[in-house]
C-alpha cells in the first residue's frame, strides 16, 4: 500500500508542532511590540494583522503588578479593574472611531490599543520594582515616569487610529484614546 508523502502536501498551521506555533506567535508579539517602541509609518500595516496574545499578556502583567502592590483586601478588585478598564475601554474607543467613520474592525483596534499599553506596563514595572526598595514612593517620582510613558502610548496609537478615520475627525478619535490612556496611567500612579 502506497501512502502519499507528507512533503508533497502543503503544510498548514494544524500540521505544525505546537512549539513552532508558540515560537511563531512569540515572534509576532515581539515584532508588534517593536513597532510600538519605535512607531513608524509602516506600523499601521503591521498592526492591522491583529492578534490578542500581546494585549492579553500586557494586561495580565499590568494587573498582576498593580494587584500585588494593592492592599490585601483590594487585590482581587484591582486585578479585575485593570482587565475591565483595558478591554472595555478599548472597545469603547473602537466604537467611537467606527461612529466617526473609521474603517477598522473591533479586533484591530483592541489589538493596537492593547499593544500600545506596553509603555504604561513598563512604567508599572519600574514603579513596582522601585517600590520593593522604597516602600513609600512619592508621587513626584511616579509622575514623570508615568507621564513619559503616557505620551509614548498615546503617540504610538495615534498613528494607527488617525489613519483609520477621516482627516476632519482625527481629533474626535484621538480624544477618547487620550482619556483611555490617562485613566490607565492614573491607576499606575495611585498604585
N, C-alpha and C positions, 0 to 999 in steps of 0.2 A: 504494500500500500504506500503510495507516494503522497506525502504531506507537502503542502505549499511551504516554501521557505519564508521565514519571518522577514528576512531582509527585503523581499520583493514587495511586501505590503507597506503602504505608507504608515508611519508611526504617528500616533496622536497622544495626547496627554493621559488618556486612560491606559495606554500601554507602557508608559514610562514608570520607573521605580519611584516610590514615594520620596526618597531622599532627593532625587533630581527635581521633583516638583517643588519641594520645600526650598531647595537652593535657588531655583529659578525665581520663586516668589520673594525670597530674601534679597536677591539681586535687584528685582524690580522695585522693592520698597526702598532700598539704598539709592537706586538711581533717581527715584522721585524725591527723596529727601535731599539729594544733591541739588536738584533743581529748586528746592525751597531755600536751601542755604545760599545758593547763587542764582537768584531769579534772573532769567534772560528771556528774550523773545520766544525762543523755541520751547520754553517751559509749558506754554499753552498746549502745544500738541502732545507733549509727554503726559501731562496731567489729564488730558481728555480720555485717555485709556484708563478708565477708573478701576480701582480696587479698594476694598475696605480693610485690608490687612494692616496697612501702615497706620491709618487713623485709629483703628481698634487698639493696636499696640501702644500708640502715643497716648491715647485716652486712658488706657489701663495703667501705664506708667505714672501719668499725672495723678490719677485717682489714688493709686497706692501711696505715692509720696505725700499727697495732701492729707490723706486719711491717717497716715502714721504720725503726722505732726499735729493732729487734732486731739482734743480731749477724749478720754476713754469712752465717754457716753455719747460722743458725736462722730465717732469714726465711720460707722456704717452710713450715717446721714451724709457725711462729706463725700464718701466714696460714691454713693448713689447720685448726689447732686452734681458731681463732675460729669458723670455719664449723661444725665438728663440735660445739662446745660450744653455739652458738646454736641450731642446728637440731635436734640430738639432744636437747639439754636441754629445748627447748620441747616436743618430742614426749613426753618422759618426764613432764614436768609435766602435759601434757594427759591422758596415760593415767592418771596418778594421780587427776586430777579426775574422769575418767569412772568409775574404780573406786569413787570416793566418792559416786557417784550423780549426777554432774554432767550437765547437758543441753547440752553444747556439742560441736561437731564438732572433729576434729583440726585442720582448716584454720582455723577460727575462733580457736582457742586459739593456734596458732602465729602467726597474724596479730596478735593482741593482744600476745602476749609479744614478738614481733619489733618491733612499733611502740613498745612500752614500753622497748626498748633505746635509744631516742633520747636520753634524758638521759645515759646512760653513753657514748653516741657523742659527745655534746657534751663530756663530761669528757675523753674520749680526745683530742678535737681541741684542747681548751685545753691539756692537758699536752703534746701533740705540738708545738704552736706555741711554748709556753714553753721546751721543751727545744731548740728551734732556737737560742735565745739563751743559755740557761743549760744547759750540757751535763750537769752532774751535779746534777739537780734532787733536792732532799732529799725523803724520803718524808713528812715532816711537812707539806710544802706540798701533796703529792698527796692525802693522806688527807682533808682537809676538802672538797676539790673532788669527789673520787670518792664520799665519804660522803654528801654532799648529793644527788648525782645518783643514788646507790643508793636513798636514801629516796624520791626522786621517781619512779624507775622502779617500785619496789615499790608505792607508793601508787597510781600510775596504773593498774597492772594488777590491784590488789586489788579495785577496784570491779566490774570485769568478772567476775573469777573467783568473787568472793563471791556474785554474783547468780546464778551458774550451778550452785552446789552447795547441798545442803540446809543450812539455818541451823546445825544442830548439828555440821556438818563443815567449817565455814569455816576454822577454824584448821588442820585437817589439809590443806586445799587450799592455804592461804597459806604454810605452812612450806616446801614444795619450791620455790615461787616465790621466796621469800626466798633460799634456797640457790642457786638458779639465778642470780639477780642478784648475789649475793655472790661467786660464782665468777667471773663476768664482771668485776665490779669489781676483784677480786684481780688478774686478768690486766692490767687497766688500770693498777693501782698498780705492779706489778712491771715495766712496760714500760721 
